[in-house]
């Protein structure tokens, strides 16, 4: 099972943060870290969905 993004440090998510960083963003939360967590979850969901779809396709191929 993939690592829960909420348990990762900001440095663990640095690659994602680099893609979404904006130096002049005046928000009251750590938007980079928050978005990195969300993107990590979405990547995990996408990977899981791909595996489920592959399994479903394999099962459908077996059905006469």
TARAUR-V353152 format. One record per residue. N is the residue number from 1. PHI is phi in degrees with one decimal (none if undefined). Layout:
n=N phi=PHI
n=N phi=PHI
//
This chain:
n=1 phi=none
n=2 phi=-63.9
n=3 phi=-67.9
n=4 phi=-67.0
n=5 phi=-57.5
n=6 phi=-69.0
n=7 phi=-94.2
n=8 phi=-89.1
n=9 phi=-81.6
n=10 phi=-59.8
n=11 phi=-67.4
n=12 phi=-64.3
n=13 phi=-101.0
n=14 phi=-57.4
n=15 phi=-64.0
n=16 phi=-68.1
n=17 phi=-59.4
n=18 phi=-60.3
n=19 phi=-70.2
n=20 phi=-113.2
n=21 phi=-71.4
n=22 phi=-143.6
n=23 phi=-61.9
n=24 phi=-103.9
n=25 phi=-97.1
n=26 phi=-92.0
n=27 phi=-112.5
n=28 phi=-86.1
n=29 phi=-122.9
n=30 phi=-81.1
n=31 phi=-61.9
n=32 phi=-60.5
n=33 phi=-63.9
n=34 phi=-61.5
n=35 phi=-66.8
n=36 phi=-61.8
n=37 phi=-63.1
n=38 phi=-61.5
n=39 phi=-63.2
n=40 phi=-61.5
n=41 phi=-61.0
n=42 phi=-62.8
n=43 phi=-64.4
n=44 phi=-64.1
n=45 phi=-62.2
n=46 phi=-61.2
n=47 phi=-62.8
n=48 phi=-64.7
n=49 phi=-63.7
n=50 phi=-58.7
n=51 phi=-64.9
n=52 phi=-64.6
n=53 phi=-63.9
n=54 phi=-62.8
n=55 phi=-61.7
n=56 phi=-62.1
n=57 phi=-62.7
n=58 phi=-64.5
n=59 phi=-65.8
n=60 phi=-65.6
n=61 phi=-67.5
n=62 phi=-78.3
n=63 phi=-73.7
n=64 phi=-68.5
//
